[in-house]
């Protein structure tokens, strides 16, 4: 680490501890040349996840878009925001932990549907009806039958 006072390239770590939010490591250092002390912060480098949209355009993953779509699906349902936020966080974490840096919007939609199925089945059906763009009542009924058969297995 380069000293901010004399620009010497070597220093030693005197103290190291996590920040209050546990997101970074605070390190107290001492320059080996001038003996000046300074503080540095170390954080995990994260690579952004890129979403490939249906029209083949690309944009950075945005957890807020997932939350917004889940809130719409859960409209007038007794689903606390904390549950939606936690589910969106799990989706974001799963995407960040995967080895793929690019993911299709279709795959994200499937993850959202999985979470909504666990949270609230009415919200799941609402989301699926928009996401899967049911062409007629029969395809909608087929999805409901599939959902109901899944319930009977448990």
N, C-alpha and C positions, 0 to 999 in steps of 0.2 A: 504494500500500500504506500503510495507516494505521500510524503509529508506535506501538508498544506503550508508550512512555515518556511522550510528550506528546500523542498522538492527532492529530498533524499528518497531513494526508492525502497528502503527497508525500514520496517517498524516491528515492534513486538506487541502482542496482545497482553494487556494487563488484567482486564476484566471482560467477561462476556456474559450476557444475560438476555432473555427474551423481553420484548417490549410488552406493555400492558395488554395489548390485544393479541399477543402471541403470533403475530404475523411476520415479525422481523426479529433479527438478533442485533442487539446493541453491543458494540465492541469498543472498549476504551483502549487506545493504543499509545505507545511511546516511540518516538522517532529514535533510531539507533545513532543518528549523527548529532542532532541538536538537543535531544532529550525533551523536546516539547511533547505535550500530550494532546490528543484529539480523539473525537468520537466518530465512528463509522456505523452504518446500518447495513445489514445484510438481509436480503430477501430472496425467496425462491423465484427463479425466472420461469414464467409460464408462457407457453406459446399459444397464440390465439387459435380457436377452432373456427374454421371457415365453413359457412353453410352454402351448399350448392342448391340454388333455387330451381323451381320447375323450368324456368326459362333459361337455365344454364348460367345465369349471373351468379356472382359470388359476393358474400358479405360476411362480416364478423358475426359470430354467434352473440345473441343478445338475450340474456336471461329474462329481461323485462318483457320481451315479446311473448315468451312462453307464459309468464305470469299473466299477462293481459289476456291471452287466449283462454287460459284456464279460468280466469275470473268471469269472462263472458259465458263460458260453458256452465259455470256454477251460479250464474245469476239467479237470484231469488231461491237459492238452496241454502241449507244450514251448514255451510262449509266455511270454517274460520280462515281468515287470510293466512294465518301462520301455517296451516296445513298446505295451502297452495304454495306458499313461499318455500316451505321445506321440500315439497315435491319437485318444484322447479330447481331448487338447489341440488337435489339428488340427480336430476337429469343433467344439469351443468357439470356436476362432479363426474358422472359416468362418461360424459363426452370428453372431459379434460383428461381422464385417466386412460382413455382408449389410445391406441397407438396411431389412430387416424387423425390427421390434422384437418381433413376435409370430410364433411358429413352432409348427406342430402337432407333437404327439408322434409322429405318423405320419412326418413328414418327418425327424425326428431318428432314428427307427428305421431308415429307409432309409439315412441316412448311416452309422449303426452297421453295418448289413449290408454296405455298400460297403467299409468298413475291414476288417471281419472276413473278407470274401472275399479281400482282399489278404494278410491275416496268416495265416489258418489256415482251410482249407475245411471241416474238421469243425466248428470253432467257428461258422462261418457257418451251416452246416446246423442246428446246435443252436439258434442264435438265431432263425433263420428259422422253424423248426418251432413255436417258442413265439410269436414275433411275428406270423407270418401265420396262426396257428391253423389248421393244416391239418385239414380236416374228415374226410379219409379217406386211405388209403394211396396212392391214385392221385394226389392233389394233391401229396403228399410226393414221389412218384416223378417227377412232372412237374418239380418244382423241381430234383431231382437231375439229370435229363436236361438241363435248361437249364444247370445248372452245368457238366456234363461237355461239352456242346457249346461252351460258352465257353472251356473249356480247350483243345479241339481246334483252335480258331481261332488260338490263340497260337503 
